[in-house]
Amino acid sequence: MVDLLIQCNTLPLSVIIVGIGKGEFNIMHDLDDDNCEMVDSKGNHTTRDLVQFVEFAKFSNNGVALAKEVLEELPRQVSEYFQLVNLSP
């Protein structure tokens, strides 16, 4: 999955993952690479954060807060993509 996400860094793509249930979400937290520290199997580093991960259970009683958290990083991700490809948003 990391290899695929790093390949997608140059595409106009954002990935939003909502974790449902009480499972372990450590891998999902790792994919939500806010600090751009992911490295793929070929040694390539991520160039931008394109994943937002949110645990549904933390917001299950507040749909507005859930929506805010799910969409929180999207504007920045769009801006980062446009900067990456030297376009003005």
C-alpha positions in Angstrom: 0.0 0.0 0.0 2.9 2.4 0.8 4.4 1.8 -2.6 1.1 2.7 -4.3 0.5 5.8 -2.2 4.0 7.1 -3.0 3.4 6.4 -6.7 0.2 8.5 -6.4 2.0 11.5 -4.9 2.2 13.3 -8.3 -1.5 12.6 -9.1 -4.5 14.9 -8.2 -5.6 12.5 -5.5 -6.5 12.5 -1.9 -7.4 9.4 0.1 -9.8 9.6 3.1 -10.0 6.5 5.3 -12.6 6.1 8.0 -11.8 3.3 10.5 -15.0 1.5 11.6 -15.1 -0.6 14.7 -12.7 -1.2 17.6 -9.8 -2.7 15.6 -6.2 -1.8 15.7 -5.6 1.1 13.3 -1.8 1.4 13.6 -1.3 0.8 9.9 -3.9 3.4 9.0 -2.2 6.0 11.3 1.1 5.2 9.5 -0.5 5.8 6.1 -1.8 9.2 7.3 1.6 10.5 6.8 1.3 14.1 8.0 5.1 14.5 8.3 5.8 13.0 4.9 8.1 10.3 6.3 6.9 7.3 4.3 9.4 5.4 2.3 8.5 2.8 -0.3 10.2 -0.5 -1.0 12.5 1.2 -3.6 13.6 3.9 -1.1 11.4 6.7 -2.6 10.0 9.2 -0.1 6.6 10.7 -0.1 6.5 14.2 -1.4 3.2 15.3 0.1 0.5 14.1 2.5 -2.4 12.7 0.6 -4.1 10.5 3.2 -6.5 11.5 6.0 -7.4 8.8 8.5 -10.2 9.2 11.0 -11.5 6.8 13.6 -15.3 6.8 13.4 -15.8 5.8 17.0 -14.3 9.0 18.2 -17.1 11.0 16.5 -20.0 8.5 16.3 -22.3 10.8 18.2 -21.4 14.0 16.4 -21.7 14.0 12.7 -20.6 17.6 12.3 -17.4 17.0 14.1 -16.8 13.8 12.0 -17.3 15.6 8.8 -15.0 18.4 9.9 -12.3 15.9 10.8 -12.7 13.9 7.6 -12.4 17.0 5.4 -9.9 18.9 7.5 -6.8 18.2 5.5 -8.4 18.3 2.0 -7.8 22.0 1.2 -4.1 21.8 2.2 -3.7 18.6 0.1 -5.2 20.3 -2.9 -2.9 23.3 -2.5 0.1 21.0 -2.1 -0.7 19.2 -5.3 -1.0 22.4 -7.2 2.3 23.6 -5.8 3.9 20.3 -6.8 2.8 20.7 -10.4 3.5 24.4 -10.5 -0.1 25.5 -11.0 -2.2 28.1 -9.3 -5.2 26.6 -7.5 
